[in-house]
Amino acid sequence: MEIKKKETGEAGKMEKIISLAKRRGFAYPSSEIYGGFAGVYDFGPYGVELKNNLKAQWWGKMVYERDDIVGLDSAIFMSPKIWEASGHTKGFSDPLVECKECNARSRADKLLEEVGVFADEKMSEAEINKIFKENKDRIKCPKCGNKNFTDVKKFNLLVKSNLGDFTNDKSEPVYLRGETCQGIYVNYKNVLDSMRLKLPFGIAQIGKAFRNEISPRQFIFRGREFEQMEMQYFTDPKSEMEEYEKLREYRWKAMLDLGIDEKNLKWKKHKNLVFYAKEAYDIEYNFPWGFDELEGIHARGNYDLTQHSKGCGKELDYLDAESGKRFIPHIIESSGGVERLVLAMLAEAYAEDELGGETRVFLKFKPSLAPVKVAVFPLLKNKPELVKKAQEIYRELKKEIRPIIFDDNGNIGKRYRRQDEIGTPFCVTIDFDTLENSTVTVRDRDTGKQERVKTDELASLLKHSIYGERNKS
Ligand code: ATP
């Protein structure tokens, strides 16, 4: 069957992705039956598979393929002293303004950015207020369009809990971590000593982070609860920048390896660095609204370990066995969000074309990342001998390829469309020829073409098509 390419068009793409995500079990707004809960999303049966595949790819690249990086799973709750030492209790804030007409809250730096004015995160409340006022005639409320705002106030993003607070006294609250890397810094000595590592080495972690974002937006792009994939690489100060360049290149290649088209990626260099940083770049992805941050790759000097050393009163240095010198390692990091990557992958994979005179929507994920690898169908539901054979083939395949699904609901065309929409790369159909000559049809998602394959070669052929490319990367 011939497939004609159709321009997907960027207009409305985000709405299409959000609707597909909900309709086909990728992501749902949190607490929906209770009217929702802003800035939080739940991932459905296919969303969790996609997320797990992306995390596995990251862990493979950052831990298994490296001899110099180890994994960690630190707790979400930590001593409040950590957030004090890292500067988060004072400095981890966004500038908030409220529209006096409709009460919508926005980030002042983002509103300024929209009119081409750059507000630095280092700026004080008074400084941002001044530039906000200077530009107030050009800034509109994103909700109601009015230009009547309150003063800018800095708002701390750390999420507080009442863990262990049974007396309601005024003691410092315990926070839900605002970023996963602090768990890595405070375990630097434990990992170094228990694993007998030598510089340079890295510690990688995937886990939840929480931020009281003022205006969570763009679906799962900016949430209040999200997952981070972070790798902190500890270096000799002399080789920090050389290692930094290597990490940038490594992460760029890892993005391409996900199947992202290079034209949809770009480097953004930070113009105003925080005082301790040597260099900072973000990898931006061309989201439906334009290029925006996907992952940060930063050279942080020795700031983090120095702060914690001061905070806890213990040496967090490194003894170089060759020179006999002690120093605090410098850190380079790569830090990305799982949900942002899920959204980037959905945007990258989303495609429409025309098949048999009808528009079809499909997700052209690289097979190893697809939430479902194979779908098995009996051609007709009401022919017991076909259903029995299809079940048999399904159960055999399931031993080797996961996850796969069985579907005998509706006509075969509809079943193909359902699989296309969730990005299943291969559909196997059992028909009357299967009973005669032990062959099945395998349909390719992207081309729609079907090929007859011997049942005893089916598993190895599919495995090669799904996982073969992984071995090459
Ligand atoms: P932004 O400028 O977009 O607020 P950031 O620079 O504060 O992000 P970092 O603190 O460097 O972000 O966090 C590292 C990564 O974590 C980001 O590149 C992003 O992928 C992810 N991330 C940060 N905040 C959020 C969020 N609220 N929701 C989802 N992912 C996030």
Boltz pocket constraint, residues with backbone or C-beta under 6 A from the ligand:
constraints:
  - pocket:
      binder: B
      contacts: [[A, 179], [A, 211], [A, 213], [A, 220], [A, 221], [A, 222], [A, 223], [A, 224], [A, 225], [A, 226], [A, 227], [A, 228], [A, 293], [A, 294], [A, 295], [A, 296], [A, 335], [A, 336], [A, 337], [A, 338], [A, 339], [A, 340]]
      max_distance: 6.0
